[in-house]
Amino acid sequence: MTTRGAARAVLAAALILWTGATLRDAGDAWIDRTVLPQVFWETSVEVRDRHGALLRAYPVSDGLMRMGLSDLADVDPLYRAMLIRYEDKRFYSHPGVDLLAMARATGQAILSGKAVSGGSTLTMQVARLLEDGSTGRWAGKLRQIRVALALERRMPKERILSLYLTHAPFGGNLEGVRAASYAWFGKPPRRLRPEEAALLVALPQSPTQRRPDRHAQAARSARDQVLDRMEAEAVLDPATAQVAQHAPVPHDMRAFPLLAPHLADRLRADDPTARRHDVTIDASLQAGLQGLAARAAKAAGNRISAAIVVADHRTGEILASVGSAGYEAARNGYVDMTRALRSPGSTLKPLVYGLAFDRGLAHPETVIRDAPAQFGTYAPRNFDGEFHGDLPVRKALQLSLNVPVVKLTQALGPARVMSALRRSGAEPVVPGGRPGLAISLGGVGVTLEDLVQLYAALAAGGKGPRLTIMPGEQNTPKRLMGPEAAWQVGHILAGLTPPPGAPRGALAYKTGTSYGYRDTWAVGFDGAHVIGVWLGRPDGTPVPGALGADLAAPLLFEAFGRLKPAFDGLPPPPPTTLIVETADLPPPLQRFRDPGAVFAAPADAPELSFPPDGARLSPSDRLVVKLRGGQGPFSLLADGRPIATGLRGREWALPHPGAGFSTLVIVDANGRSDRVQVELQ
């Protein structure tokens, strides 16, 4: 080559390099100016159990089931390998466009006169899915190429693959591999069989024409084509591929899980922006108890529903929450009966007895008289209309007698009983706002969750945690009564005769029937768990003849059977528990004296009229105290510490003793006293 020729060659090479660089720079600028479509589309709200299992998923606003993908590890690795090998084998090496695949597809189309294979990469398919664009027109294809190249520059391959797995269509209203796996196989896509993975690879290419519930043969043919390719490319061994091709395709679209639906609705309403709610519910237990509630309600009669709440009283975690016998219009199934205010019947009686034990008013072996009694205008009667005369307090509770518990309620004071109920974590509602003696017989509105909360406190030794559905939630127990009193109540309830076939002494439980046979209840606990059940009609109409012992108690024991194979033993008595016969009790405890007899306070004894027992007082620099009766001067103590002495008059504004629960005691000049427990905020 001459010197002039060499110079020309160098000049030509330089011109080619300059032109290539210029075109590359222009292409880079063209890609960098790309305005990407929205990549954060709405995904289904999901509620998941304590192990991450799906309880319920809600469709997005346009009716699609588009379930989010938190991690690629949530998708079976075999499916991912098959997808990339079948759709885009150079996915991890190309820049968004695979020129070799496009050239191959173009050549095949020219030779055969029709499209034989596609040249689109997974990234280009993501671009089309995000823009909902066409693949057939050149303008649409060019736009997909541009978006695909821009996507590759702005996000990692794993994110692009995740977008495909979230937005790819799988037939009907299904988008994304998680929704497809639940709908076609009834499970998450974490572990898929080869035939399942192959079907999910094939479906997005023609989701309408390959829907297995409508076009089974087309779906099977497309699946088998994927399996053949995977065998040819050594992704599957021949034996595995052959077995997979003999497997049937799904014949219908499965329903998504509908576990704890009332609870899920509540969570979604409380936090409408959250896309995922993790709860303490156990999906397997929840499913079993929903079926159990449905069968029990059907057997109980027309229009009857059922509700069940299960909790671990050691942690406060709710493990199951069945709101009705079925989440449907029949039997008013959309009404969540775990949170409906109803009359609890006799299920509050253990609280009254426990408080009486705790305050030294009675002992399980104290003799109490069950006879006609008048409390002002109120004259309670036992359920069977009969009276039993003198009997131990223990027996009065086991027989669920009314007159003895009303006597104890009067001695304690209804306000103190209500205060204790609230302290347990329940939120009772009293008709008219003023509690009376009838609260111990069901004259108060509570929910099933309230009752389980109360019995959890009894089961935990009188100081139980607040029930929760949130994993890891900090929980500070509140003292309801001393451990001795709580154990005594549990020991008495464990002596009740269980339903036929159930083990004796394994469960401390109480039944209840509300006035007019409107509600039947059973609540019980062993050494680890507490369960409450309700049966009745959600509209509040009576169920003639329905009794808690007949309807609710068998369901309670069956629910424990679903929870675990054997009961956890009830705890032994605390060392300081007084376990003696009646004759060995201190004389004041041998027989219960009715209020107004020996232990009645003199008529002019001091009485704190404000704040009332159990009150919650708003923040303030001063504590207002009002007094009736007594003889001055007076002293006021808070939790045993004097905060004011030498007081005269009947109303004072005193220094605030500090936030929290506090016991206020007023003492007059003669040493007589009265006390209330309040919560100072």
Summary of the structure (lengths in Angstrom):
residues: 681
radius of gyration: 36.1
end to end distance: 99.6
largest distance: 134.4
contacts: 2230
relative contact order: 0.07
helix: 40%
strand: 17%
